[in-house]
Amino acid sequence: MKIILFLALIVSSYGYAQSGHDHASESSPKDNQHSDMHGHGSGHHGMGNKDGMMMHGGHHQLDSATLKHFFEPLPASIIDEKKNAALITLGKKLYLDPRLSINDTISCNSCHQLNNFGVDSQPTSPGHDGTRGGRNSPTTFNAALHIAQFWDGRAKDVEEQALGPILNPIEMGMPSKEAVVNKLKRIDEYKVLFADAFKDEKDPIQYKNIGKAIGAFERTLLTPSRFDDYLRGDEKALNDTEKRGLTKFVHMGCANCHNGVAIGGNSFKKIGLVESYETKDLGRYEVTSLEIDKKVFKVPSLRNITQTGPYFHDGSVATLEQAIEEMAEHQLGREVGPGFINDVKAFLGALTSKSR
């Protein structure tokens, strides 16, 4: 009997070692210097049961405590849509209206298209005269959940952000707040819509109210996904490949930055944290003038990420596969193979809106 048990132990150990080898071969440190910089905390790699892992169907699967540590599902709403119906109606009208631009050609929707997951699918976007901006236009979907707005976080919320492009000389090109207000006051429909949305104001067509209205509308742009169903306990919401990708996503350290309700959007990080990333854009430094903020950008949300390329602040990365590979290299100092990339991409697909 002892001999049989001994042989069984050897076979079991060999099988476990082979399984571990297969998993480890999907990624490797760039060199010894970075071998202990597996993210912003390599302790997530290879966790045992007591650290939040369980065996399920022959595959590693994160338990509910680990999921809750990193993620939370979208709320049903972040604005009372019934109470603010008039404000939201006005906001959507303004969002879609090219008359907010100097030559009536560019609206918010031009760069943040509602029928295209809130983006225009271009590296950078053309303004009223065709001149392109220096940064990729991020999606407006779920943006109200972010810590701040724009890649450099220079606007505190969607209400403030909505006002920036209107006066930007490259984007919508209006010369002043007064010019915008005077233009809207000449449109009869807006006289009614603003009066309805701001009933307590004698002179409701004010520049600040444009931001309030557009921001209210953007707060309705939440996109529940299958991953939200999974976070709420529906085990069947993700398939085995997506679950495997989720586990790899967490173990690699991706979730140390891409976490929370928006799966990102809640912190600022330097691009090229481990391996240098070449860019002339100084990022948040242009807002704060702090040396530590050079090449620091807001971590993007990964919701709908399979639909919102091209990627990075400059729109220089065409495919999601390349984005995954480059993030592993530049932020984590890791080289990842096709197995990791394909599984993580599958998981990211589960973050796509169910209704679009």
NUDREN-608057 format. One record per residue (C-alpha): x, y, z. Coordinates in steps of 0.2 Angstrom, whole numbers, plus 5000, padded with zeros to 4 digits. Layout:
<nodes>
node u X; v Y; w Z
...
</nodes>
This chain:
<nodes>
node u 5000; v 5000; w 5000
node u 5014; v 5012; w 5004
node u 5022; v 5009; w 4987
node u 5005; v 5013; w 4978
node u 5003; v 5029; w 4988
node u 5021; v 5034; w 4984
node u 5019; v 5031; w 4965
node u 5002; v 5041; w 4966
node u 5011; v 5055; w 4974
node u 5024; v 5055; w 4961
node u 5012; v 5055; w 4947
node u 5001; v 5069; w 4955
node u 5017; v 5080; w 4958
node u 5022; v 5078; w 4940
node u 5005; v 5083; w 4933
node u 5005; v 5098; w 4944
node u 5023; v 5103; w 4939
node u 5018; v 5101; w 4921
node u 5003; v 5112; w 4923
node u 5013; v 5126; w 4931
node u 5026; v 5125; w 4918
node u 5013; v 5127; w 4904
node u 5006; v 5142; w 4913
node u 5023; v 5150; w 4916
node u 5028; v 5148; w 4898
node u 5015; v 5161; w 4893
node u 5024; v 5175; w 4900
node u 5042; v 5179; w 4906
node u 5051; v 5193; w 4914
node u 5061; v 5204; w 4901
node u 5077; v 5201; w 4911
node u 5082; v 5197; w 4929
node u 5081; v 5216; w 4933
node u 5062; v 5215; w 4931
node u 5059; v 5198; w 4937
node u 5052; v 5204; w 4953
node u 5042; v 5218; w 4946
node u 5027; v 5208; w 4940
node u 5015; v 5222; w 4940
node u 5013; v 5234; w 4954
node u 5014; v 5219; w 4965
node u 5019; v 5202; w 4959
node u 5011; v 5194; w 4974
node u 4996; v 5190; w 4964
node u 5005; v 5178; w 4953
node u 5003; v 5160; w 4957
node u 4991; v 5162; w 4972
node u 4986; v 5147; w 4981
node u 4968; v 5143; w 4988
node u 4971; v 5153; w 5004
node u 4975; v 5169; w 4993
node u 4959; v 5168; w 4983
node u 4961; v 5154; w 4971
node u 4950; v 5138; w 4969
node u 4950; v 5124; w 4956
node u 4935; v 5124; w 4945
node u 4932; v 5112; w 4931
node u 4951; v 5109; w 4929
node u 4955; v 5127; w 4928
node u 4960; v 5141; w 4940
node u 4945; v 5153; w 4944
node u 4945; v 5168; w 4955
node u 4934; v 5167; w 4970
node u 4921; v 5180; w 4975
node u 4932; v 5188; w 4988
node u 4946; v 5191; w 4975
node u 4933; v 5198; w 4962
node u 4926; v 5210; w 4975
node u 4943; v 5215; w 4979
node u 4947; v 5221; w 4962
node u 4930; v 5224; w 4953
node u 4912; v 5230; w 4956
node u 4897; v 5229; w 4944
node u 4890; v 5244; w 4936
node u 4876; v 5252; w 4946
node u 4859; v 5253; w 4938
node u 4860; v 5271; w 4936
node u 4870; v 5286; w 4942
node u 4857; v 5300; w 4939
node u 4839; v 5301; w 4942
node u 4833; v 5300; w 4924
node u 4815; v 5304; w 4928
node u 4818; v 5319; w 4939
node u 4831; v 5325; w 4927
node u 4822; v 5321; w 4911
node u 4821; v 5338; w 4904
node u 4840; v 5341; w 4908
node u 4845; v 5325; w 4899
node u 4834; v 5329; w 4884
node u 4843; v 5345; w 4882
node u 4860; v 5337; w 4885
node u 4857; v 5325; w 4871
node u 4851; v 5338; w 4859
node u 4867; v 5348; w 4863
node u 4878; v 5333; w 4862
node u 4872; v 5330; w 4844
node u 4871; v 5348; w 4838
node u 4886; v 5354; w 4826
node u 4880; v 5371; w 4829
node u 4890; v 5372; w 4844
node u 4905; v 5373; w 4833
node u 4911; v 5389; w 4823
node u 4906; v 5383; w 4806
node u 4892; v 5371; w 4811
node u 4901; v 5355; w 4806
node u 4908; v 5347; w 4823
node u 4897; v 5341; w 4837
node u 4902; v 5331; w 4852
node u 4895; v 5316; w 4843
node u 4908; v 5319; w 4829
node u 4922; v 5312; w 4840
node u 4912; v 5302; w 4852
node u 4899; v 5293; w 4842
node u 4884; v 5286; w 4851
node u 4882; v 5272; w 4837
node u 4900; v 5267; w 4839
node u 4903; v 5265; w 4857
node u 4907; v 5283; w 4860
node u 4922; v 5284; w 4849
node u 4926; v 5289; w 4831
node u 4939; v 5274; w 4828
node u 4953; v 5286; w 4822
node u 4970; v 5288; w 4830
node u 4966; v 5307; w 4833
node u 4951; v 5317; w 4828
node u 4949; v 5331; w 4815
node u 4942; v 5347; w 4821
node u 4931; v 5361; w 4813
node u 4945; v 5364; w 4799
node u 4951; v 5347; w 4798
node u 4966; v 5349; w 4809
node u 4969; v 5334; w 4820
node u 4971; v 5335; w 4839
node u 4986; v 5327; w 4847
node u 4977; v 5314; w 4858
node u 4965; v 5300; w 4854
node u 4947; v 5304; w 4858
node u 4942; v 5292; w 4872
node u 4924; v 5285; w 4874
node u 4911; v 5295; w 4883
node u 4903; v 5278; w 4888
node u 4904; v 5276; w 4907
node u 4916; v 5291; w 4907
node u 4905; v 5299; w 4921
node u 4912; v 5285; w 4933
node u 4930; v 5291; w 4930
node u 4941; v 5300; w 4943
node u 4943; v 5315; w 4931
node u 4941; v 5318; w 4912
node u 4953; v 5320; w 4898
node u 4969; v 5309; w 4897
node u 4978; v 5321; w 4908
node u 4963; v 5323; w 4920
node u 4962; v 5342; w 4918
node u 4943; v 5342; w 4920
node u 4936; v 5336; w 4936
node u 4920; v 5329; w 4929
node u 4909; v 5326; w 4913
node u 4901; v 5343; w 4916
node u 4917; v 5352; w 4915
node u 4924; v 5342; w 4901
node u 4909; v 5345; w 4890
node u 4913; v 5364; w 4889
node u 4932; v 5362; w 4884
node u 4931; v 5356; w 4866
node u 4918; v 5370; w 4862
node u 4931; v 5383; w 4864
node u 4946; v 5373; w 4859
node u 4953; v 5382; w 4843
node u 4957; v 5365; w 4835
node u 4941; v 5356; w 4840
node u 4925; v 5366; w 4839
node u 4933; v 5383; w 4838
node u 4920; v 5394; w 4845
node u 4929; v 5411; w 4850
node u 4921; v 5414; w 4867
node u 4908; v 5408; w 4880
node u 4897; v 5423; w 4875
node u 4898; v 5419; w 4856
node u 4891; v 5401; w 4861
node u 4877; v 5408; w 4872
node u 4872; v 5421; w 4859
node u 4871; v 5408; w 4845
node u 4860; v 5397; w 4856
node u 4849; v 5411; w 4861
node u 4844; v 5414; w 4842
node u 4838; v 5396; w 4841
node u 4819; v 5395; w 4847
node u 4820; v 5377; w 4851
node u 4834; v 5380; w 4864
node u 4824; v 5394; w 4872
node u 4811; v 5381; w 4876
node u 4823; v 5367; w 4881
node u 4833; v 5377; w 4892
node u 4818; v 5385; w 4901
node u 4811; v 5368; w 4904
node u 4828; v 5361; w 4911
node u 4832; v 5376; w 4922
node u 4815; v 5381; w 4928
node u 4821; v 5391; w 4942
node u 4833; v 5402; w 4932
node u 4827; v 5419; w 4924
node u 4841; v 5418; w 4911
node u 4844; v 5399; w 4908
node u 4854; v 5399; w 4892
node u 4871; v 5401; w 4901
node u 4887; v 5393; w 4896
node u 4889; v 5383; w 4912
node u 4872; v 5376; w 4909
node u 4877; v 5369; w 4893
node u 4890; v 5358; w 4903
node u 4877; v 5353; w 4916
node u 4865; v 5347; w 4902
node u 4878; v 5338; w 4892
node u 4885; v 5330; w 4908
node u 4868; v 5324; w 4913
node u 4866; v 5316; w 4897
node u 4883; v 5307; w 4898
node u 4879; v 5301; w 4915
node u 4865; v 5290; w 4906
node u 4879; v 5282; w 4895
node u 4882; v 5266; w 4906
node u 4884; v 5250; w 4897
node u 4881; v 5234; w 4907
node u 4890; v 5219; w 4901
node u 4891; v 5200; w 4904
node u 4905; v 5203; w 4916
node u 4893; v 5213; w 4927
node u 4881; v 5198; w 4927
node u 4896; v 5187; w 4932
node u 4901; v 5199; w 4946
node u 4883; v 5197; w 4953
node u 4885; v 5178; w 4954
node u 4880; v 5172; w 4937
node u 4893; v 5159; w 4934
node u 4887; v 5155; w 4916
node u 4889; v 5173; w 4910
node u 4907; v 5170; w 4905
node u 4913; v 5155; w 4896
node u 4929; v 5145; w 4901
node u 4941; v 5155; w 4890
node u 4935; v 5171; w 4897
node u 4936; v 5165; w 4915
node u 4954; v 5159; w 4911
node u 4958; v 5176; w 4903
node u 4951; v 5185; w 4919
node u 4962; v 5175; w 4930
node u 4977; v 5178; w 4920
node u 4973; v 5197; w 4919
node u 4973; v 5197; w 4938
node u 4988; v 5186; w 4941
node u 4999; v 5196; w 4928
node u 4995; v 5212; w 4938
node u 4984; v 5221; w 4925
node u 4970; v 5223; w 4938
node u 4981; v 5233; w 4949
node u 4978; v 5248; w 4937
node u 4962; v 5242; w 4928
node u 4950; v 5239; w 4942
node u 4935; v 5246; w 4951
node u 4918; v 5249; w 4943
node u 4925; v 5256; w 4926
node u 4939; v 5243; w 4926
node u 4951; v 5258; w 4925
node u 4948; v 5277; w 4924
node u 4951; v 5279; w 4943
node u 4970; v 5282; w 4944
node u 4984; v 5290; w 4935
node u 5000; v 5280; w 4929
node u 5016; v 5284; w 4920
node u 5016; v 5275; w 4903
node u 5032; v 5266; w 4902
node u 5032; v 5262; w 4921
node u 5045; v 5248; w 4919
node u 5051; v 5248; w 4901
node u 5052; v 5265; w 4893
node u 5038; v 5271; w 4881
node u 5043; v 5283; w 4868
node u 5031; v 5298; w 4867
node u 5034; v 5317; w 4866
node u 5017; v 5319; w 4876
node u 5021; v 5324; w 4894
node u 5004; v 5320; w 4899
node u 4998; v 5326; w 4916
node u 5014; v 5336; w 4918
node u 5006; v 5349; w 4907
node u 4992; v 5351; w 4920
node u 5002; v 5350; w 4936
node u 5020; v 5355; w 4931
node u 5026; v 5342; w 4943
node u 5041; v 5332; w 4937
node u 5034; v 5316; w 4944
node u 5019; v 5318; w 4932
node u 5029; v 5318; w 4916
node u 5021; v 5304; w 4904
node u 5008; v 5301; w 4917
node u 4990; v 5298; w 4910
node u 4974; v 5293; w 4916
node u 4972; v 5274; w 4916
node u 4958; v 5271; w 4903
node u 4943; v 5261; w 4907
node u 4942; v 5244; w 4898
node u 4924; v 5243; w 4896
node u 4920; v 5241; w 4878
node u 4938; v 5240; w 4874
node u 4937; v 5228; w 4860
node u 4926; v 5241; w 4851
node u 4936; v 5257; w 4855
node u 4952; v 5256; w 4846
node u 4965; v 5262; w 4841
node u 4973; v 5262; w 4858
node u 4984; v 5272; w 4870
node u 4984; v 5291; w 4872
node u 4991; v 5294; w 4855
node u 4980; v 5281; w 4846
node u 4996; v 5273; w 4839
node u 4992; v 5255; w 4843
node u 4980; v 5248; w 4830
node u 4975; v 5231; w 4838
node u 4970; v 5225; w 4855
node u 4982; v 5211; w 4853
node u 4996; v 5223; w 4851
node u 4990; v 5234; w 4865
node u 4990; v 5219; w 4877
node u 5007; v 5214; w 4872
node u 5014; v 5232; w 4874
node u 5006; v 5235; w 4891
node u 5013; v 5219; w 4898
node u 5030; v 5225; w 4892
node u 5030; v 5243; w 4896
node u 5020; v 5243; w 4912
node u 5024; v 5226; w 4919
node u 5041; v 5221; w 4911
node u 5034; v 5205; w 4905
node u 5035; v 5196; w 4888
node u 5018; v 5187; w 4885
node u 5014; v 5174; w 4872
node u 4999; v 5171; w 4861
node u 4990; v 5160; w 4875
node u 4990; v 5175; w 4887
node u 4985; v 5187; w 4874
node u 4971; v 5177; w 4867
node u 4964; v 5173; w 4884
node u 4965; v 5190; w 4890
node u 4957; v 5197; w 4874
node u 4943; v 5185; w 4876
node u 4940; v 5191; w 4894
node u 4940; v 5209; w 4888
node u 4926; v 5205; w 4876
node u 4915; v 5201; w 4890
node u 4916; v 5219; w 4895
node u 4907; v 5224; w 4879
node u 4889; v 5232; w 4882
node u 4875; v 5219; w 4880
node u 4863; v 5231; w 4872
node u 4874; v 5238; w 4858
</nodes>
